[in-house]
């Protein structure tokens, strides 16, 4: 049995690249690029017995018409060669009760099974246990008031896993668990911090079940927590946090006495690259650049003018330049022929939250004053003959 594992498409017509919604070949970037990545991976997978899509097909629970059309076209194409199972992710379901159902358009397609509730299925010659992302509204209603909801939901899910495993044991063929969510120990370095406080399943709980493989979605970085527990990752890079990450999907093969998994890479994913201010030499065709680093005022002005001009010419360049506050204050004080200590105290008194800047320099305003004064004295000494 061969299973192609794809996840976290996040089709999004409103996705912004270098500050703007952009088109690729007449379609929004957030539709065209994930779609071409997926189709390249599908071609590399070849003939399979099942397409397993493990959640976050859309970026929001009420997708735009263009997003729905693109997903329906893609999934319909998959279903022509093998059954498709589509797991609901946290982006595919409303955060609260009611609202849209992003996956509704797929429910009416032949050979497509949409799973927004835990269930056991017979598909592609194997047994598939679907465990979609839990609905937050239902957790809030069922969770005891004196218990942290994520902790409670994690424990309930692990109990449910035991029951689902018992049902799966009664079925023949490879047993696959499809899970959209976090696993303790998974690396989430580039995704929102909220994932660090997510509903989490433990790896031992997963390994104790009768699963031949656990196919996971939710975390965009492709990774293996165990040879049979893997995240496919997203098909496209979504932001600079995924800079350099390999993208694509996974191809699982289940034999009578073995399980293998091959990574399928795409060459068509968005390329993000961060450069220091002194390295910036203009836009690079097809590459989303971020100019990031600390510079003085004059350098910042010149760089931003160049970036703006490059963007007018079509460059995909983002401005993440940070002006060195200490240098700025030193220069401002010098320009007013005022001792830097006096200038800084007056400047800080006019700011609503001076402590934020002070935290960068020893935690106190006085430490920041001392830093600027010392830099000013060093500059004078270096300039002296």
C-alpha positions, -999 to +999 in steps of 0.1 A: +000+000+000+014+034-010+001+066+007+010+101-003+010+124+027+003+161+021-005+188+046-010+225+055-017+240+021-031+272+035-046+284+003-050+321+008-058+346-019-051+375+005-015+364+013+009+393+012+043+391-003+067+420+005+038+441+018+014+435-011-011+410-025+006+398-057-003+376-087+016+347-103+005+338-138-028+356-133-037+340-099-030+353-064+004+342-050-013+324-020-032+302-044-008+298-074+024+290-055+010+263-031-009+248-060+022+244-083+042+230-053+016+204-046+012+194-082+050+189-085+049+166-054+019+147-068+037+140-100+068+128-081+046+105-059+034+085-089+008+058-085-006+056-049-035+038-032-045+068-010-040+105-008-039+116+029-043+154+035-037+161+071-053+194+077-053+232+072-062+229+035-074+265+038-060+294+057-094+304+072-127+287+079-146+310+055-125+309+024-129+331-007-145+316-038-112+315-057-096+295-028-125+270-028-123+266-066-086+259-065-089+233-037-118+216-053-099+214-086-068+200-069-086+174-048-109+163-077-077+157-097-063+135-069-095+116-066-093+104-102-063+082-093-071+071-057-093+078-027-087+111-008-091+116+029-092+152+041-086+159+078-099+191+093-073+214+107-076+243+131-077+268+102-105+248+085-130+250+113-146+280+130-130+291+163-164+294+179-197+276+173-214+282+140-197+301+112-184+287+079-173+253+069-143+256+047-144+219+037-181+217+028-174+220-010-153+188-008-179+167+009-199+163-023-170+150-043-167+114-053-139+093-036-133+122-012-138+117+026-138+147+048-131+140+085-140+167+110-148+142+137-128+112+150-136+081+130-123+048+117-124+043+079-115+016+054-097+033+025-071+024-001-066-012+013-059-001+048-075+012+080-074+049+085-082+065+119-089+102+116-082+125+145-089+161+134-080+192+154-105+195+183-131+222+181-123+249+206-159+258+212-167+223+223-137+221+246-147+253+263-182+239+269-171+205+282-140+214+301-144+217+340-139+252+351-110+245+374-089+227+347-067+243+320-086+236+287-056+224+267-044+201+294-079+186+297-083+183+260-049+165+256-059+139+283-093+133+267-077+128+233-052+103+246-081+083+261-099+085+228-068+072+211-070+040+232-106+035+221-098+042+184-069+018+186-090-010+199-114-005+170-085-004+145-072-037+158-103-054+145-096-043+110-071-058+086-044-041+065-020-013+075-033+009+103-028+046+098-035+074+123-040+108+108-036+136+134-037+173+130-022+189+161+009+191+182+031+164+196+053+168+226+089+173+215+081+185+179+101+215+168+079+246+162+107+272+159+091+294+132+054+292+140+033+313+164+042+310+201+006+299+207+017+264+195+040+262+225+007+262+246-013+240+223-033+208+227-005+183+227-003+145+224+026+127+239+049+106+217+047+076+240+008+077+238+011+076+200+037+048+200+017+026+223-012+023+198-014-003+170-004+022+143+019+012+115+023+050+109+012+083+123+007+109+096+007+144+111-002+179+101-003+213+119+035+220+122+049+234+090+085+221+095+088+186+080+102+163+107+103+128+120+097+123+158+101+085+152+105+065+120+067+060+120+056+094+134+061+122+109+050+157+100+048+162+062+053+199+066+037+225+043+042+225+005+052+261+004+072+284+027+048+308+044+072+334+058+108+342+067+106+318+097+107+290+071+137+304+052+157+275+038+133+247+050+127+219+025+091+217+014+069+191-003+054+159+012+059+123+021+054+090+004+047+060+027+050+024+015+035-004+037+046-040+030+039-072+048+069-068+071+081-033+065+072+004+064+092+030+045+089+067+041+104+089+013+106+127+014+092+143-018+107+178-023+093+206-044+115+230-063+088+256-067+083+269-031+086+306-023+122+315-016+128+338+014+162+353+021+174+376+048+204+399+042+222+424+064+220+461+054+255+462+041+248+431+019+218+445+001+226+450-036+190+453-049+161+429-055+166+394-068+140+381-093+117+356-077+132+359-042+115+376-013+143+395+004+143+410+039+169+436+047+174+432+085+199+448+108+208+479+128+222+510+112+225+547+118+200+573+107+217+583+075+223+547+063+186+539+071+173+568+050+195+559+020+186+522+023+149+528+026+150+551-004+167+524-025+143+497-012+113+518-022+127+524-056+134+487-061+099+478-050+085+502-076+104+483-101+089+450-090+115+438-064+101+416-036+121+434-008+109+440+028+123+466+051+133+453+085+159+479+092+163+490+128+180+523+136+205+521+164+189+542+191+221+548+210+238+561+179+207+582+170+207+598+205+244+605+205+242+622+171+211+641+181+227+654+213+259+664+194+239+683+168+223+704+196+256+710+213+240+695+244+256+670+269+242+635+259+231+628+295+209+659+296+195+654+261+187+617+268+169+625+301+148+651+284+141+628+254+131+599+275+108+620+297+088+628+265+083+592+257+053+573+270+072+541+278+109+548+283+114+516+300+111+496+268+142+513+254+160+511+287+155+473+288+179+470+259+207+487+279+209+471+314+173+474+324+173+510+337+171+545+323+203+555+341+221+526+325+210+538+291+221+573+299+255+560+309+258+539+277+251+570+255+274+592+275+302+567+273+297+563+235+298+601+231+330+603+251+346+575+231+336+592+199+352+625+210+384+607+220+386+588+187+382+621+168+409+639+189+444+642+172 
